[in-house]
Amino acid sequence: MTEICSLSLTAVAGALQKKEISAEEAARACLTRMEATEPRIAAMLRVDAEGALARARELDAAGPDPAQPLWGVPVTVKDALSTKGLPTTAGSRILEGFVPVYDAFAVEKLRRAGAVLLGKANLDEFAMGSGTENSAYQKTRNPWNTAKVPGGSSGGSAASVAAGQCFASLGTDTGGSIRQPASFCGCVGLKPTYGRVSRYGLIAYGSSLDQIGPLTRSVEDCARVLSVIAGHDPRDGTCDPRPVEDYAAALLGNGADLKGIRLGLPKEFFGDGLAPEVRAACETALARARELGAEPVEVSLPHTDAAIATYYIIAMAEASSNLARFDGVRYGRRAPDVKNLEELYVKSRSEGFGQEVKRRIMLGAYVLSSGYYDAYYRKAAQVRRLIRDEYLAALEQCDVLCAPVSPVTAWDLGSHAADPLQAYLMDAYTLSLNLAGLPGLSLPVGLGAESKMPVGLQLIGPAFGEARLLGIGHALERALPGIGQPRI
């Protein structure tokens, strides 16, 4: 059974279609793996073993279906995505016990493709955090070293994939929340172009920044999942109508040759503040890319230093607006024994939201308030446009941009608890991409020489250039020695 869990999604999907293993066998293997690893990593908020096994038996009774690319494949999803009949909390007490009556679009697509949903992965409350330490329910640990964070906010999803509990997971990325945990946990993570995957059914944090994407063990697996979840959805007004490519098929002609590919290296991402072990791992990967024929091109993104302030003004403003709906009236937590409507609002929100969420709501309300809107939010929106224009100009000089995902490897649990600003600074290399709305792929390229923790290289492409990103990432992945799997 445990041997099944070591397979890639591509391999297990092939074995399922050939009836070499059954859907129930695959589901039981992953559930057994969860039972063995959850006490140490706490990646899952809830496991729906009964529902998963029932779904697997239904699939086995019907038989493999080539039209369903994920037939029988066990997966997990971040608990920010609505799942019909299965509690969805966004990691917050204010939604404790909430059971949606519909699936998120991306979850619908997984089910239609034949996937078996095992359960919901832990996250920072309302996706607000960089270490999955802000969940109201539990702290997730990194499978490579349980004294370290798995990254966030999709840390539960990344840890679940890295620990072999599932073959893929869906995360969400508002400022790096797929790419950074993928880097910390040694798996592949993709933030698609804004609008490539519908946000319908996603509990919003920052509506102009959020995007749903896959976390997997290989680039090919990532391509297969993206082909399933991408596509137009009329229920999301920001979802792009252009046709979905077969991203996995696009990898086949790529081989291991990068001849003629121009790799843009933003000088601002390789400056001061980058840990030596991260720099060394990324430079080794880039040297291998040059051996395969890639051409490095130095580019500049001058407003990188302004990205953190710009991002947090916009993200917190949108969070303040989005979370206003959690008022104790319509759904979620309702404080008992209140005397009037105002007290209901205040007590329900005070009891239901955690410290980090309250911090961001307050800051967001401040930058949107009369007298400060022009000084902060309007200015941030203007700088956001400059950042996007700089990315587009840089991508005219190259095929993809390459940069570290994070300036450091995974940090110790609790080490940033007293200084949230320090955690905000750790997103310096990821959040500008959300401001620009462009796709980014995190690829494991080695282990840090000192920390012995995974290091991720980020590939950044033009809007709706996922096929190019995945093709280049696939070629580089095949040329690198690999980092193995965590021994947990």
HELIX and SHEET records of a PDB file:
HELIX    1   1 THR A    2  CYS A    5  1                                   4    
HELIX    2   2 LEU A    9  GLN A   17  1                                   9    
HELIX    3   3 ALA A   23  ILE A   41  1                                  19    
HELIX    4   4 ALA A   49  ALA A   62  1                                  14    
HELIX    5   5 ARG A   93  LEU A   95  5                                   3    
HELIX    6   6 PHE A  105  ARG A  112  1                                   8    
HELIX    7   7 GLU A  125  ALA A  127  5                                   3    
HELIX    8   8 GLY A  155  ALA A  162  1                                   8    
HELIX    9   9 ARG A  179  CYS A  185  1                                   7    
HELIX   10  10 VAL A  219  ILE A  229  1                                  11    
HELIX   11  11 TYR A  247  LEU A  251  1                                   5    
HELIX   12  12 LEU A  252  ASN A  254  5                                   3    
HELIX   13  13 LYS A  267  PHE A  270  5                                   4    
HELIX   14  14 PRO A  276  GLU A  291  1                                  16    
HELIX   15  15 THR A  304  ASN A  322  1                                  19    
HELIX   16  16 LEU A  323  ARG A  325  5                                   3    
HELIX   17  17 LEU A  341  GLY A  352  1                                  12    
HELIX   18  18 GLN A  355  LEU A  368  1                                  14    
HELIX   19  19 TYR A  373  ARG A  378  3                                   6    
HELIX   20  20 LYS A  379  LEU A  395  1                                  17    
HELIX   21  21 PRO A  420  LEU A  425  1                                   6    
HELIX   22  22 LEU A  431  ALA A  436  1                                   6    
HELIX   23  23 GLU A  466  ALA A  479  1                                  14    
SHEET    1   A11 MET A  44  VAL A  47  0                                        
SHEET    2   A11 VAL A 116  ALA A 121 -1                                        
SHEET    3   A11 PRO A  74  LYS A  78  1                                        
SHEET    4   A11 SER A 169  ASP A 173  1                                        
SHEET    5   A11 GLN A 211  THR A 216 -1                                        
SHEET    6   A11 VAL A 188  LYS A 191 -1                                        
SHEET    7   A11 GLY A 440  LEU A 447 -1                                        
SHEET    8   A11 PRO A 454  ILE A 460 -1                                        
SHEET    9   A11 VAL A 400  PRO A 404 -1                                        
SHEET   10   A11 ARG A 262  PRO A 266  1                                        
SHEET   11   A11 GLU A 295  VAL A 299  1                                        
END                                                                             
